[in-house]
């Protein structure tokens, strides 16, 4: 049994929207007040105020404030827990020597919502057949209409009410056993920018996934114009500024939704076809950390493809299908610099997009890298001449369920 998220779009009425806005404001004030209390206590006694102590304080606050007493107690504890997690992340970054980023007070625009710990305590989901659409009853709000569908129905556990760009969402956590059908072929995949992904599964079997380039020049110009419209409206309380912000948010949301849809469909398609997926270990943070103005365009293109999200989705879906997931050690194997036919290495510039070797191998740079990774996953070397234990020298993830017979391993 695993935990999965189901996101429903909420359609509250006028009076329900007012109540949701009021609850959002109350949770935000509780968060900011708790943060202020932690800072004050540490300044006076040099002692940290923990989560348990603040849960006791919230009981006192509820007795003193009639409006706060109407809010579900467990949902207030979830808000305090989020502050506690923010502090834990702050201390973790300090210990690791990273930029600390002390927890800050939340404005209305930066406070996304609140959560519920237990189904039936402050909220109850009334979903339709196979958890498709339905209603949710929220304490203090009433029955709110929902639209959405679960891919894998399960046992309802927790929920979060989220407010984004003027819309309300309900994110429900369910405990389920996801099932997905995997393929029977083995493939090596090279992520890139010229093409989003180059997939090789046989001697002459190569698939190229085009880069959708969601933030191409016209799209960047469109967003730039919308940002300039917001910047020109200096009065943050004016209706014209609110309209400009809404237009910018809608356009950004449209791009994000297109990217998310593409990543999910592409990863699902690959998992349905292949039973062994070999790719390289990538550190996107290191790839985009340096370069400044010189690498500004390249870094933007890398982040536009969301490689970390794509690989995480691909890995999760592969594990659900019982497929083999192999991460080839990039620094050791050097797929872009190694020949898939003879195994020789030659350093190439990033601008060199064609692989040419003295042994006669000739193909695109991305295809060569994909073949090197496939050979390494199957035989433990770049050329794949001897079929031995799969995943030699690499990280291998296998779901604990029956794995389909892979064509390359059975040959």
N, C-alpha and C positions, 0 to 999 in steps of 0.2 A: 504494500500500500504506500502510495506517495501523495504528496501535497501538490495541488494544482490550483491555479487562479482562474476564475470566471469573471469577466467584466461585463456588467449590465449597464446600459444607459437608462438613467432615471428620468421620468417625465412628471415632475411634481406640478400641482396646481399653483395658482397665485398665492393663496394663503399658506400652502405647504412650502413654497419657495421662501417666503418671509420667515417661517419657522426654521428652515434649514440655514438661512443666513444668520439667524440669531444664535443657533447652536454653534455654527462655525466661529462666530465672534466670541462666544463664551469659552470654547476650547482654546482659542488663540490667546485670550487673556489669562487663562489658567497656565498655559505654557510660559508666557512672558513673566507672569507673577512668580512662578516656580523658579525660573531662571534668575530673576532678581533676588529671590530669597536665598538661593545658593551663593550668589556673589556676596550678598550682605553677610551671611553667616561665616563664610571663609574670610572676609575682610576683618571681622570682629574677633574670631576665635582661631583662625587658621586651621579650621576643621571642615571637611567636606560633608555636605548634607546629601545623604544617599536617597535611593528610591523608596526604601521602606519608611524612612522618616517622613518623606513628603507625602506618602500615602496616608499616614496618620494625620498630617496637617490638612489634607484635603477634606477629611471628615469634619474637622473643626470649621473649615471654610464653608462647607455645605450647611452647617448649623447657623452660621452667621449671615449667610446670603440666601434669601428665599429663592431667587432666580436660579442660583447654582444648585439648590436642593432638588430642582425639577429635572436636572440632567442625570442620566444614568451613571451610577458610581463607577462601574467597571470601565466605561468609555473614558472617564476622567483619568483612571489609572493607566489606560493605554497612552493617553497624552503625556502623562508623567514619565512613562517608560520610554517614550521617544526622546524626551529630554535627557534621560539617563543614558540612552544609547549614543546621543550626540556627545555627551561628556566622555563616554568610553572611547569613542572614535578620536576625540581630541587628545586624550592621554596616550592612545596608541600611536598617533602621529608624532607626538612629542618624543616618545620613547624611541621611535624609529628614525628620528632626526629629520622628519619631513616638515613641510609647512604646516604649522599647528592648526590654525583656523578655529579659534575659540567659538563656542556656540553663541549665536547672536539672537537678538530679539526679532520676532517675526512680524512683518507687516501683513496686511490683509492679502496682498497679492502673493506673498511667499508662504502662506499657510494653506496647504492643500486640502486638509480635512481631518477626520478623526476615525477611530476604530472601535470595534466591539470584540470582546474576548470570547464570549460563549454564545452559541446559538440559542435563542430563547430568552436571553437576558438583555433587554433593551432593544432587541430586533428579532424578527422572525421572517424567514424567506418562504414565500408561497409561489413556488415555481410550477410551470406547466409540465407536460409530458417530456421526459428526458431533459428536464431542467431548461426548457426553452421558454423564454419570456416569463411573464407572471407579475407578482407584486411583492413588495417588502413592507412590513409593518415596523415603523420606527417609533420609539417612545418619544412622545411629545410632538410628533409630526403626523402620524396616521398611516394609512395604506397608500403607498406610492407605486405607480405603474412602472414596470421594467420591460426592457427589450434587450434580448441577448440570448446566447445559446452556449451550452457546455459541449465541448468536444467529447469529454469523458465524464458522465455524471458520477457523483459520489456522495459521501457523507459530509454535510455542511458543518464547518468548524467555526471560522471567524469571518469578519467582514470589515471593510473600510469604506467610508463614505468620502468621495473625492469631488472637489470642485475645481474644474479646469476650463478656463476660457468661457466662463458663463454657463457651463454645462455641468450637470451632476451625474456622477457615476457611482455604482456600487460594485466593489471588488470583493468577491466571495472566495474564500479558501475552502476547498473540498478535499477530502481524503478519498483517493480512488486508485484504481489499478489500470494505468493507461496501457492500451494495446495498439500497436502499429505494425503493419506488414512491411518487412524488409525485403530487399532484393537478394540475388544469388551471385552477383558479380563483384569483383574486386576492382577498386579504382584508386588512382592517386590524383590529388587535386592541388593546384597551385592558385592561390588568390592573387589578384593583381589589380591594376588600374586601367591598363589598355583594354583588357577583358576582365570582367569581374571574377571569373573562375575558368580555369582550363582543366578539363577532366580527361584522363587517359585510363582506359581499362583493357586495352589490347594492343596488338602490334600496329593496327591501322585504325583503331577506334578512339577518336578524339572528339570531345564535345567542348565547345566554347560558349560560355554564358556572357552575353554582352553586358557592358557596364551601363546601367540605366542613367547615370549622371543626373541625379535629382537636383543638384545645385549647379546646373550649367550656367553659362553667362547670362542668358535671358532671365532665368529664375533668380539669380543673385541680384540682377539689376532691379527686378520687381520688388524683392524684399528690401533692397536699399532705398527705393523710393518710398515704401511704406514706413521704414524707420525714420527717414527724413521728415515725413509728415508728422510723425509723433514728436520728433525733436523740436519742430517749429512751434508746437503748441505748449508753451511754458506753463500755463495754468493747469496744474494737475487735477483740479476739481471741475474743469469745464467738460461739457457734454461732447464738444468737438474732439477733445483729447481722448475721451473714453471710446468714441467711435473709431478714431484712428488706431488706438491700441487693439480694439476688437478686430479690425481688418488685418492688422499685422499678426495677431494670434491665430486667426482663421487660416491665413496663408501658411504660416509655420506649421500649424496642425495638419494641413493638407499634405505638405511635403513629408512630414513625419509618418503619416498614415500610409502614403504611397511606399515609402521605404520599408516600413514594417510589413506591409502586404507582400512586397517583393521578396524580402528575406525569408518569410515563412513559406511562401510557395516554392521558392528555389530549394530550400533545405528539405522540404517534404518530398519534392520530386526526386532529389538525389538519393534520399534514404529509401524511397520506394523501389529504386532501381538497383542499388548496390548494397551488398552485404558486408563488405570490408571497405572502409574509408580511411585513406592515409593522407595526412596533411602535415605541414610543418608547424613547429612551435613558434608562435609569433608574440612579440612584445610590442603592442601598438603604442603603449605609453613611451617606450624608448624610441620608437620610430618617429614620433611626432614631437619629442621633447625639445629638440635643438634645431638650429638652422635659422631662426629669426625671419627677417624679411626675405632672405634668399630662398627659404623653403616654404614660404607662406602658402603659395598655391598648391604645392605638393601635399603639405599637411592637410589643407582643406579637402583635397581630393581623397586622401586616405580616410579621413573621418567621415566624409560623405557616404562612403560605401559601408560604414559601420562593420568592419571585419570582426571585431570581438563579439558583437551581438550575433553575427551570422554564424561564426564557429561555435558559439555556445548553443544556439538553436540546433545546429546540425548535430552536435554531440548529444544533446538531450534527445532528439528524435531517433538517433541511431541506437541509443541505449534502450529506448522504449521498444524499438523493433527487434532488439536482440542482436544487432549488428556489431561488428568489430570496429573499434575506433582507435586508430594508431596516430600518435603524434611523433613525427620524425625529428630527432634533435638537429636543429638547423645549423648550429655552430660546428657540430661534428661532421655532418654529412655535406653541408653547403650545396643544396640542390641546384641553385642557379649557376654555380661555378663548376659543377661536376658533369661529366659526359655520361649519359645513360647507357651508352654502348660499351665503352672501354674503361670507364671509371676514372679517367684522367681529369685533373683539375686545372683550370685556367681562370684567372681573375678577369671579370668582365665589368665594364662600366655600365651604369644604369641605362644609358642611352643605347647600348648594344642589344637590340631586340632579337637578333638571329643567333642561333647556336650552330657553330661550324667547328668540327673537330678533325684532326689529322686522320682519324680512323674511318672517316667517311660519313659520320653522322651529321645530318643537316635537318634542322627543324626550328620552330620558334623557340625562344628562350623559355616561355612559360610551359610549352609542351615538354621540353626536355626536363624541366624541374619536376613536373608532374610524374614523368616516367621514372625519374630517379627515386622519388618518394614511394611509388608503387613497388619498384624493385626492392627497395630497402625494407618495406613492410613485409614482403613475401619471403625474402631470403636473407635479410640482414646485410646486404651489400648493394652498391649503386647499380650494378649491371644485372643482377638477378640470375646469375648463371647456375647457382646451386640452390634448390628449394629446401630450406631447413625450417627451423622454428620461426613462426611469424612474429614480427615485432622485436627482433633481436636488437638490443641497444636503444629501444625507444619506449615511450610510455604507451601502454595498451590498456584500454578500458573495455570490459566485457560485461554485459548485463547478465545476471544470474537467471537465465532461462534458456530454453532450447534455441540454439543458433542455427540458422539455415545453412545448408551446404553451399560453400562458395566455389564458384566455377574454377578460379585460378588455383585454389588449393587442392581441388579434386583432380586436376589434370595430371 
